[in-house]
């Protein structure tokens, strides 16, 4: 299903569905970004604001962007602090929503829906302050190879969101070409059982 339509449809149940990937990624983001100091943050794919609620306590300024109007509506119900600005945008189009450079750019479960990573990383690099960081957390490609995709249930059946499988090298190469250095890589497993397929791939880059 088209990404925008899917997330508009998913919005009403996104926070209440059982979703191990969503819940684990929220913990990963806090663990990874907790030690970093940043004043300005560009959050790509903020969804219903599951991470925005934490980011707005960490940064003086948060610009939270999503493709889905309905997801943004849910986020705005949770968050009304003046240091957070919500914007609707398609990140495969020109980034007219970027008016400055940021200390950190964040992608949470977003890039699996993007085919051309090179174009995205170029825009990210242009949006970063010197020494700024890029946080990425995705459903692990091993999970995708095993058949996992973003999906949810509706009265008319299972809805599968359009996804693209990116091996780890796709992220690293695209970032390097955009002038970004890999400074952190972690894999997260259900129940910390390393005999299972990892659920989350987390990468941290620096400009």
Phi, psi and omega in degrees: 000141174315135188300312182297312180297320182298312183287331172298320180287325184283338192307317185297332183246001187301317183284339186256340176299148168291126186207095182296324181294313178302313185290320179293319181297323178299320177291319180299315180301314181293322178294319184285315186270346180307314182285345183277148174255123177211141181263328183234141188220132172250112182258113180264125182079052183290339179059227181275009176089019184300328176259335179300325181298329177274318182300325182289345173271344185262325185245151177285335182218128177233123170254115186249120188243141173210155179282333188264120177297324183288323175297317178298322178300318177295319180297319181293334176292331182273327194231124178228013181296143184291345180272005179243129175240126178260136181223142175263129181198154172260113187285354174278351176262171177307142185273069179292345180283349179270114181248000184201183172255152187240158177284330180211139173243135190237133173235114178244106177057045184244314192288348172294341180265004184245129180280309186265096180286330182302315180296322180293314182294327176299316179293322179298311182301320179293337184267357186260142167292156172306137183070010177287162184246154172238121177257130177228131171224128185225157166304128187300137180302331176300323176296319180295317178300333181271004174105357181284139175212161173297123183206160178205163184260141172228175179299335181264005176121186181287129177253122181254125182279142178303125183224157175233139180267123178242116171296164183305322182299330178302315181293314185295316182292316179298320179294316180299318179296335179268006177084024181250143182253133176287121180241355178199139177212125179222151174238137186240135188243148173299131179056022181055030181266103185283000173275350178266168173291131179297146182268318186240134169255126179239130178232143177233125179244158178227141179275000000 
